[in-house]
Amino acid sequence: MTPESFSERLRIAQKLVSVKQHVAQAITDEFFLIHPEWAVRYGERGRQFCTADACFHVDFLAGAIEAGSPEAFADYSRWTARMLGARGINAHTLEENLAQLEKHLSEALLPSEFEAILNFLKLGRVACMEPEPASDGQLSGDSLGLITQIFLAAILSGQRQAALNIVEEALRTGHTHLDIYVDVFAESLHRVGELWELNKISVAQEHMATSITQYAIATIYPRLAPAAIHRGSMVVTGVSGELHQIGANLVADAMESNGWVVRFLGTNLPHSSVLATVEEASADVLCISTTITANLPLVAELVRTVRSKLGAGSPKIVLGGSAYRLASQFAKDLGAAGAFTDLRRALAMLCA
């Protein structure tokens, strides 16, 4: 990473978002001019998808810039290459799009701004062409491995009662709620995401699996024993545009069972609503869940809004979710108390 300050990275990320639509349209026009066969094959719908994909590239690039993590953009490029490859679009097409992105951003940004992001773009282009590592497609082989595999099969086939029976059996045989949250629910949904990415399941199956898992979480919640200790008040949420909420749901439930008074807002809320709840609850901690790097600029915006409004009365900020796997520096730059990527680490951080 080039040694830009956090404020400078924020400024460049905002600049990228401001030129996103213009750059995405330029990429689409150029790509369809070079490849007229795509217009024949996909028509206007293909142009729309191409523009939308280019916008995603810029969004994720902006998030990686803000996080100060070139590897975060490389990871996004690998994921995109896998996802497109499973749908019959080879990695060379993505690499070509990223080359076009580099070209058009060089024209849209100042030389110093472009220099600051060039390494991110180059790593992304290299990463999308890397061979896919071999995988046996198996879930972890820990003590809950078999239960997890059966639960995964149930949620993918729409068998809600079977999924609930599996959870009941796991509880009956002595597995803790935390074990089920982390090793069954989170692990299964991670695998569901991989299967969708590889085009092995439909969007309908992915939504069905998620919905059944949410139902299973709701059946466990009433059984969580209240803690004897009172740790304070906490608001758990996700920024506007964050569409994944199961991880935040698991965190909220686990924190409540460990002594926190929790207001769980779900995700994809206007920042004004989050701020109002933080004020109303006199929250000691604001936990912000983020699953994708592209949403990091909105996390910074929410934190600035809370601190600007509440000043010295601002809550401690804690960040959680898969977006921070490759963006740990972002939490430090933002002045957050910490960032975690799984529930057990969250409990160690907030309930030690």
Disulfide bonds with the S-S distance in Angstrom:
none
